[in-house]
Structures are given as C-alpha cells and as structure tokens.
Amino acid sequence: MYQTNEERAYKPIDFHNIVLDFTDCKYPADIHRVLKDSFGFPEYYGANWDALWDCLNDLFFSSEEALVKICGISTLDKEMQAYLKPMFELFSDISDDNPNIIFKSIS
C-alpha cells in the first residue's frame, strides 16, 4: 500500500517552543506518542530510538534555532525514567552536532 503525501509529511511545529510533556506516560508507546506529536513526525515514525534519531536529523537538517522543553520526567516511575536514558543521550548528540538546538529539562 502506498502512503499519501500527508502520511509522509512532517506536521508544522513552532521550533522556538517545542514542549515534550511526559506527565502520565506509563508505557514506552506513550513516550513515543509524545515525541511524534510534539515534533510533528510523519505517520511512518517507527516509535524506537533509531527512528527518533532519523526523524530528528531530518527535522533539524537546517541550522534553524530550536528550543525543546522537557517536562514531566519527575512524574514517571523509575523504570520509565530509565527507559528515557537513550533519548537524553540522543538529544545530547543532536545538540553537540548543532548548537542551535537546545534541549532543556524543566521538571
């Protein structure tokens, strides 16, 4: 089955105010839903760390400035906080490659 252009397209987002609110996320699928919705990923987003890396590299291909606020981490149980460790490593790598992209944990 072929994907429509709409399914392949990134949704428009405000690069200066991207908020990742993980409050009430209980499962990895919840985490990836927040990532997909907040970053405006296309329907084909694979809901895993490799897919996140690929989509973020596509999204931040230009040198446009971006601020990503991360909240709700303290509301997660220890297992879900541990699950997010690769995400934070990935965010650090993205910031190292492009200093115009700022990831800021606010709770």
Order of alpha helices (4+ residues) and beta strands (2+ residues): alpha-beta-alpha-alpha-beta-alpha-alpha-beta
